[in-house]
Amino acid sequence: MIYLDAAATTLEKPSQVARAMAEAVQTMSSPGRGRYPASRCAEETTFRCRNEAAELFGVPSPEQVIITSNATHGLNIAMHSLVKPGSRVIISGYEHNSVLRPLHAVPGVELVIIDAPLFDREEMTRQWKQALRQGADAAVCVHVSNVFGYVLPIKEIADLCRCHGVPLVVDASQSAGVLPLSLRELGAAFIAMPGHKGLYGPQGTGLLLCGTDTEPLLRGGTGSASRSREMPEELPDRLEAGTHNMPGIAGLLEGIRFVRRCGTEQIAHHEQMLVRRAAEKLRKMDGVRLWYDETGSSQSGVLSFAVEGLDCEEVGEALAEKGVAVRAGLHCAPLAHQTVGTQEKGTIRLSPSVFTSGGQIDSFCRCLQGIIRDSARF
């Protein structure tokens, strides 16, 4: 199989990830629940995971790294901490349902959507500046669009939010492990990310980097302050109720170590090179429309396209029958499609990983060309 759906989940992982998970099942219980070896081993592994993440993402203290079940979990904690009924919240026009749905669930939220054109970083920044002048209680912005691979001007947006005293939540689902990202430099209130995408960890893992006060989303046992009926004030216990996913944490630790060894700059270069290679071949095919930043300055390793006269879902299915895995449709991000004007049919998305080769991109393009050619016969 040619796997080109890393923006959903990186299926191919470093071998150390699976080994660490298998070992954790055999050797680790719950961290902070005892002084016996299995509990101490779990505690040490959890700390190492926090510490590696803190160093990779510029977090002042490992305790500010919260282990979650995915990016959606982290985003819900962040918005639960900042957004109250009646709050005014600014978001970009490229947000995922992991942002839209939690905000929709809060009564009376005034939502301001920045719908600047695709790949126009200057206009995006200008509209954020204008919206922030009118005040806001919180802001949420995706770093990279999961649909179009658009790298938003997150540093400029973060600077503007700091100037106006508006806490910013960054959705780093498509950038963590691929692009430079620092809680310290951005000064964000929260940065949420999955463990199973660019960090090459297993599904069911994620991280929330905390730069401000927090409000627990879940309440329960933490292994600390057991006499109190209130959640602990201190991080990470305040936000980590219940038993930890130790096989997941052990795997995530190895995924983060892999990313640090490879280097995010090298990973980004590899993915962008593959996307550029695909774009060059796709633009030569009859009826193919690309959403691609020709300058390369705002394009990550995610590429959307469509084929005139063919349904996106049907193209995705036809590719799957040929052994090529892509994503087709709305990608759980209808707002992004609405902003760009593709909400009626969606797009087909390819997203390589560090394990994808140039030859696999070429094979994908040949498969797509065959599908287009076969459709023209009918």
C-alpha positions as CSV (number, residue, x, y, z in Angstrom):
1,M,0.0,0.0,0.0
2,I,1.1,3.6,-0.8
3,Y,0.0,5.4,2.4
4,L,-0.7,9.1,1.7
5,D,-2.9,10.0,4.7
6,A,-0.4,11.0,7.3
7,A,-2.5,14.1,8.0
8,A,-5.1,11.8,9.6
9,T,-2.6,9.4,11.2
10,T,0.9,8.4,10.5
11,L,0.4,4.7,9.9
12,E,4.1,3.9,9.5
13,K,5.9,4.4,12.8
14,P,9.5,4.1,14.0
15,S,10.1,0.5,15.1
16,Q,11.0,1.7,18.6
17,V,7.4,2.9,19.1
18,A,5.8,-0.6,18.9
19,R,8.6,-2.1,21.0
20,A,8.2,0.5,23.8
21,M,4.4,-0.1,23.8
22,A,4.8,-3.9,24.1
23,E,7.3,-3.5,26.9
24,A,5.0,-1.1,28.8
25,V,2.2,-3.6,28.7
26,Q,4.5,-6.0,30.5
27,T,6.3,-3.7,32.9
28,M,4.2,-0.6,33.8
29,S,1.2,0.0,36.0
30,S,-0.1,3.5,36.9
31,P,2.3,6.4,37.6
32,G,2.1,8.0,41.0
33,R,0.0,5.2,42.5
34,G,2.7,3.3,44.4
35,R,6.4,3.0,45.1
36,Y,6.8,-0.5,43.7
37,P,8.9,-1.0,40.5
38,A,6.0,-1.2,38.0
39,S,4.5,2.1,39.2
40,R,8.0,3.8,39.5
41,C,8.8,2.7,35.9
42,A,5.5,4.2,34.7
43,E,6.2,7.5,36.6
44,E,9.7,7.7,35.1
45,T,8.5,7.1,31.6
46,T,5.7,9.7,31.9
47,F,8.2,12.3,33.2
48,R,10.6,11.5,30.3
49,C,7.8,12.0,27.8
50,R,6.9,15.4,29.4
51,N,10.5,16.4,29.5
52,E,11.3,15.5,25.8
53,A,8.1,17.4,24.8
54,A,9.0,20.4,26.9
55,E,12.5,20.6,25.2
56,L,11.1,20.1,21.7
57,F,8.3,22.7,22.1
58,G,9.9,25.4,24.3
59,V,7.9,24.8,27.4
60,P,9.4,26.3,30.5
61,S,8.5,23.4,32.8
62,P,7.7,19.7,32.1
63,E,4.7,20.1,34.5
64,Q,3.1,22.4,31.9
65,V,3.0,19.4,29.4
66,I,-0.4,17.7,29.9
67,I,-0.9,14.2,28.4
68,T,-4.2,13.9,26.6
69,S,-6.0,11.3,24.5
70,N,-5.7,13.4,21.3
71,A,-5.7,17.0,20.1
72,T,-9.5,17.2,20.4
73,H,-9.2,16.4,24.1
74,G,-6.6,19.1,24.5
75,L,-8.6,21.7,22.6
76,N,-11.6,21.0,24.7
77,I,-9.6,21.6,27.9
78,A,-8.2,24.8,26.5
79,M,-11.6,26.2,25.4
80,H,-13.3,25.0,28.6
81,S,-10.7,27.0,30.5
82,L,-11.1,30.2,28.5
83,V,-14.5,30.4,26.9
84,K,-17.6,31.1,29.0
85,P,-21.2,31.8,28.0
86,G,-21.4,35.1,26.1
87,S,-17.6,35.2,25.3
88,R,-16.4,36.8,22.1
89,V,-14.0,34.4,20.4
90,I,-12.0,35.0,17.2
91,I,-11.1,32.1,15.0
92,S,-9.6,31.6,11.6
93,G,-11.7,30.4,8.7
94,Y,-9.7,27.2,8.5
95,E,-10.6,25.6,11.8
96,H,-11.4,22.0,12.3
97,N,-14.6,20.7,13.9
98,S,-12.5,20.1,17.0
99,V,-12.7,23.8,17.5
100,L,-16.1,24.6,16.0
101,R,-18.1,22.1,17.8
102,P,-16.9,22.9,21.4
103,L,-17.5,26.6,20.7
104,H,-20.9,25.9,19.3
105,A,-21.8,24.0,22.6
106,V,-21.2,27.1,24.7
107,P,-24.3,29.3,25.0
108,G,-24.2,32.7,23.6
109,V,-20.7,32.7,22.2
110,E,-20.1,35.5,19.7
111,L,-17.9,33.9,17.0
112,V,-15.8,36.2,14.8
113,I,-14.4,34.3,11.8
114,I,-11.3,35.5,9.9
115,D,-12.1,34.3,6.3
116,A,-9.0,35.6,4.5
117,P,-8.1,34.0,1.1
118,L,-6.1,30.9,1.0
119,F,-2.3,31.4,1.2
120,D,-2.7,35.1,1.7
121,R,-0.7,35.6,4.9
122,E,-0.7,39.4,4.7
123,E,-4.5,39.6,4.4
124,M,-4.9,37.0,7.2
125,T,-2.7,39.1,9.5
126,R,-4.5,42.3,8.6
127,Q,-7.9,40.9,9.4
128,W,-6.7,39.5,12.7
129,K,-5.4,42.9,13.6
130,Q,-8.7,44.5,12.7
131,A,-10.7,42.0,14.7
132,L,-8.5,42.1,17.8
133,R,-8.9,45.9,17.9
134,Q,-12.6,45.4,18.8
135,G,-11.7,43.2,21.7
136,A,-12.1,39.5,22.4
137,D,-12.1,37.1,25.3
138,A,-10.2,34.4,23.5
139,A,-8.8,33.5,20.1
140,V,-8.3,30.1,18.5
141,C,-6.1,29.5,15.4
142,V,-4.9,26.4,13.6
143,H,-1.2,26.5,12.7
144,V,-1.6,24.5,9.5
145,S,-4.9,23.8,7.6
146,N,-5.6,20.0,7.6
147,V,-7.4,20.5,4.3
148,F,-5.1,22.7,2.2
149,G,-1.7,22.5,4.0
150,Y,-1.8,26.3,4.4
151,V,0.7,27.5,7.0
152,L,-1.0,30.4,8.7
153,P,1.1,33.3,10.1
154,I,0.9,32.0,13.6
155,K,3.8,34.1,15.0
156,E,2.2,37.3,13.7
157,I,-1.2,36.3,15.1
158,A,0.3,35.4,18.4
159,D,2.1,38.8,18.6
160,L,-1.1,40.6,17.9
161,C,-3.0,38.6,20.6
162,R,-0.3,39.4,23.2
163,C,-0.5,43.1,22.3
164,H,-4.2,43.1,22.8
165,G,-4.1,40.9,25.9
166,V,-6.2,38.1,24.3
167,P,-5.3,34.5,25.2
168,L,-4.6,32.4,22.2
169,V,-5.2,28.7,21.7
170,V,-3.1,27.1,18.9
171,D,-4.2,23.9,17.2
172,A,-0.9,22.3,16.1
173,S,-2.5,19.1,14.8
174,Q,-0.7,19.4,11.5
175,S,2.5,21.2,12.6
176,A,3.7,19.5,15.7
177,G,6.8,17.5,14.8
178,V,7.1,19.1,11.4
179,L,7.4,22.9,11.8
180,P,9.2,25.0,14.5
181,L,6.8,25.5,17.4
182,S,7.6,27.0,20.8
183,L,5.2,27.9,23.6
184,R,7.7,30.2,25.1
185,E,8.2,32.2,21.8
186,L,4.5,32.3,20.9
187,G,3.4,33.2,24.4
188,A,0.2,31.3,23.7
189,A,-2.3,30.3,26.4
190,F,-2.4,26.7,25.1
191,I,-1.0,24.6,22.3
192,A,-2.8,21.4,21.5
193,M,-1.5,18.5,19.4
194,P,-2.1,14.8,18.7
195,G,0.6,12.2,19.3
196,H,-0.4,10.0,16.4
197,K,0.4,12.4,13.5
198,G,3.7,14.3,13.2
199,L,5.0,13.0,16.5
200,Y,4.8,9.4,15.2
201,G,3.2,8.1,18.4
202,P,0.2,5.8,18.7
203,Q,-3.4,6.7,18.4
204,G,-5.1,7.7,21.7
205,T,-2.3,10.1,22.7
206,G,-1.9,13.8,22.6
207,L,-0.3,16.8,24.4
208,L,-1.6,20.1,25.7
209,L,1.0,22.7,26.4
210,C,-0.3,25.1,29.1
211,G,0.8,28.7,29.4
212,T,-2.0,30.1,31.5
213,D,-4.4,29.1,34.3
214,T,-6.5,26.1,33.6
215,E,-10.0,24.7,34.4
216,P,-10.3,20.9,34.6
217,L,-12.6,19.3,32.0
218,L,-12.6,15.9,33.8
219,R,-12.5,15.3,37.5
220,G,-11.4,12.2,39.4
221,G,-8.4,10.4,40.9
222,T,-4.9,11.7,40.3
223,G,-2.9,9.8,42.9
224,S,-2.3,13.1,44.7
225,A,-4.3,15.2,47.3
226,S,-6.6,12.3,47.8
227,R,-8.3,13.8,50.9
228,S,-9.6,16.8,48.9
229,R,-12.8,16.8,47.0
230,E,-11.4,19.4,44.7
231,M,-9.0,18.8,41.8
232,P,-5.4,19.7,42.7
233,E,-4.3,23.2,41.8
234,E,-0.9,22.0,40.5
235,L,-0.2,20.9,37.0
236,P,-0.1,18.3,35.5
237,D,-2.4,16.6,38.1
238,R,-5.1,19.3,37.7
239,L,-5.8,18.2,34.2
240,E,-5.0,14.5,34.2
241,A,-7.8,12.6,36.0
242,G,-7.9,8.8,35.9
243,T,-5.5,6.1,34.8
244,H,-2.9,7.0,32.3
245,N,-2.4,5.2,28.9
246,M,1.0,3.9,29.7
247,P,1.6,1.9,26.5
248,G,0.5,5.0,24.6
249,I,2.8,7.3,26.6
250,A,5.8,4.9,26.2
251,G,5.1,4.9,22.4
252,L,4.7,8.6,22.2
253,L,8.0,9.1,24.1
254,E,9.8,7.1,21.4
255,G,8.0,9.0,18.6
256,I,9.1,12.3,20.1
257,R,12.7,11.1,20.4
258,F,12.5,10.0,16.7
259,V,11.4,13.4,15.6
260,R,14.1,15.1,17.7
261,R,16.7,12.8,16.1
262,C,15.5,13.5,12.6
263,G,14.9,17.2,13.1
264,T,11.7,19.1,12.3
265,E,13.5,21.1,9.6
266,Q,14.6,17.9,7.7
267,I,11.1,16.4,8.1
268,A,9.4,19.5,6.8
269,H,11.8,19.7,3.8
270,H,11.2,16.0,2.9
271,E,7.4,16.4,3.1
272,Q,7.3,19.7,1.2
273,M,9.6,18.2,-1.5
274,L,7.2,15.3,-2.0
275,V,4.2,17.6,-2.2
276,R,6.0,19.8,-4.7
277,R,6.8,16.7,-6.8
278,A,3.2,15.7,-6.7
279,A,2.0,19.1,-7.6
280,E,4.3,19.3,-10.6
281,K,2.9,16.1,-12.0
282,L,-0.8,16.8,-11.1
283,R,-0.9,20.1,-12.8
284,K,0.0,18.4,-16.1
285,M,-3.1,16.2,-15.9
286,D,-6.2,17.1,-17.7
287,G,-9.1,18.3,-15.5
288,V,-7.1,18.3,-12.2
289,R,-7.4,21.4,-10.1
290,L,-4.8,22.1,-7.4
291,W,-4.9,24.2,-4.2
292,Y,-1.2,24.8,-3.9
293,D,1.0,27.7,-2.9
294,E,3.3,28.1,-5.9
295,T,5.7,30.2,-3.9
296,G,6.1,27.5,-1.4
297,S,6.2,29.9,1.5
298,S,2.8,28.9,3.0
299,Q,2.6,25.3,1.9
300,S,3.2,22.4,4.2
301,G,3.3,18.7,3.4
302,V,-0.5,18.5,2.8
303,L,-2.0,18.9,-0.7
304,S,-5.6,19.1,-1.9
305,F,-6.8,18.6,-5.4
306,A,-10.0,17.7,-7.3
307,V,-10.7,16.1,-10.7
308,E,-13.2,17.9,-13.0
309,G,-16.3,15.7,-13.6
310,L,-15.4,13.1,-11.0
311,D,-16.7,12.9,-7.4
312,C,-13.9,13.2,-4.8
313,E,-15.2,10.3,-2.8
314,E,-15.3,8.1,-5.9
315,V,-11.7,9.1,-6.8
316,G,-10.6,8.2,-3.3
317,E,-12.3,4.8,-3.5
318,A,-10.8,4.1,-6.9
319,L,-7.3,5.0,-5.6
320,A,-7.9,2.7,-2.6
321,E,-8.7,-0.2,-5.0
322,K,-5.3,0.4,-6.6
323,G,-3.6,0.3,-3.2
324,V,-3.3,4.1,-2.6
325,A,-4.6,5.6,0.7
326,V,-5.7,9.2,0.5
327,R,-8.5,11.2,2.2
328,A,-11.5,12.6,0.3
329,G,-14.4,14.7,1.3
330,L,-14.7,17.5,3.8
331,H,-12.0,16.2,6.2
332,C,-14.0,17.2,9.3
333,A,-13.3,20.8,8.4
334,P,-16.4,22.3,6.6
335,L,-15.4,25.8,7.6
336,A,-12.2,25.6,5.7
337,H,-14.0,24.4,2.6
338,Q,-16.6,27.2,3.0
339,T,-13.8,29.8,3.2
340,V,-12.2,28.5,0.0
341,G,-15.4,27.7,-1.8
342,T,-15.1,23.9,-2.0
343,Q,-17.8,23.0,0.5
344,E,-20.1,21.4,-2.1
345,K,-17.9,18.6,-3.2
346,G,-14.8,18.8,-0.9
347,T,-11.3,17.8,-2.1
348,I,-9.0,14.9,-2.3
349,R,-6.1,15.2,0.1
350,L,-2.7,13.6,0.0
351,S,-0.3,13.9,2.9
352,P,3.0,12.1,2.9
353,S,5.2,11.4,6.0
354,V,8.9,11.0,6.6
355,F,8.6,7.4,5.5
356,T,7.1,8.3,2.0
357,S,9.4,8.1,-1.0
358,G,9.5,10.0,-4.2
359,G,8.8,6.7,-6.1
360,Q,5.6,6.3,-4.2
361,I,4.5,9.8,-5.2
362,D,5.2,8.9,-8.8
363,S,3.2,5.6,-8.5
364,F,0.3,7.5,-7.0
365,C,0.3,9.9,-9.9
366,R,0.3,7.1,-12.4
367,C,-2.6,5.5,-10.6
368,L,-4.6,8.8,-10.7
369,Q,-3.7,9.3,-14.4
370,G,-5.1,5.8,-15.1
371,I,-8.4,6.6,-13.2
372,I,-8.8,9.9,-15.2
373,R,-8.1,8.1,-18.5
374,D,-10.5,5.3,-17.7
375,S,-13.3,7.7,-16.8
376,A,-12.9,9.5,-20.1
377,R,-13.9,6.4,-22.0
378,F,-17.4,6.4,-20.5
